[in-house]
Amino acid sequence: MNLSAAYDCVKAFSETDQTEDLKALTVPILIAHGEDDQIVPIDDAARKSIELVADGTLKTYPGAPHGIHGDYRKVLQQDVLAWIKG
């Protein structure tokens, strides 16, 4: 991974206020977040975001890291499909 790109991503995420964008969403939103995310802590992102969207579902994964990968990927895929099917 390019370190400059990683830095730019973190900088943009941490310095951009997305409040009005989240409030403006008019479609159902699924927010999936690992509870052990050390890069974007769940309390600073997902739990704040779900309060701002009009029609949101928050699905969290105990022990899951940033990116919800590895052992959690299969469960995430199942949850996304279940959410789409409603």
HUDARA-V956455 format. One record per residue. RES is the residue in one small letter. PHI is phi as a letter, one per 40 degrees, with the letter a starting at -180 (NA if undefined). Layout:
res=RES phi=PHI
res=RES phi=PHI
This chain:
res=m phi=NA
res=n phi=c
res=l phi=c
res=s phi=c
res=a phi=c
res=a phi=c
res=y phi=c
res=d phi=c
res=c phi=c
res=v phi=c
res=k phi=c
res=a phi=c
res=f phi=c
res=s phi=c
res=e phi=b
res=t phi=b
res=d phi=c
res=q phi=b
res=t phi=d
res=e phi=c
res=d phi=c
res=l phi=c
res=k phi=c
res=a phi=c
res=l phi=c
res=t phi=b
res=v phi=b
res=p phi=c
res=i phi=b
res=l phi=b
res=i phi=b
res=a phi=b
res=h phi=a
res=g phi=c
res=e phi=c
res=d phi=b
res=d phi=c
res=q phi=c
res=i phi=c
res=v phi=b
res=p phi=d
res=i phi=d
res=d phi=c
res=d phi=c
res=a phi=b
res=a phi=c
res=r phi=c
res=k phi=c
res=s phi=c
res=i phi=c
res=e phi=c
res=l phi=c
res=v phi=c
res=a phi=c
res=d phi=b
res=g phi=b
res=t phi=b
res=l phi=b
res=k phi=b
res=t phi=b
res=y phi=b
res=p phi=d
res=g phi=g
res=a phi=c
res=p phi=c
res=h phi=c
res=g phi=g
res=i phi=f
res=h phi=b
res=g phi=g
res=d phi=c
res=y phi=c
res=r phi=d
res=k phi=c
res=v phi=c
res=l phi=d
res=q phi=c
res=q phi=c
res=d phi=c
res=v phi=c
res=l phi=c
res=a phi=c
res=w phi=c
res=i phi=c
res=k phi=c
res=g phi=g
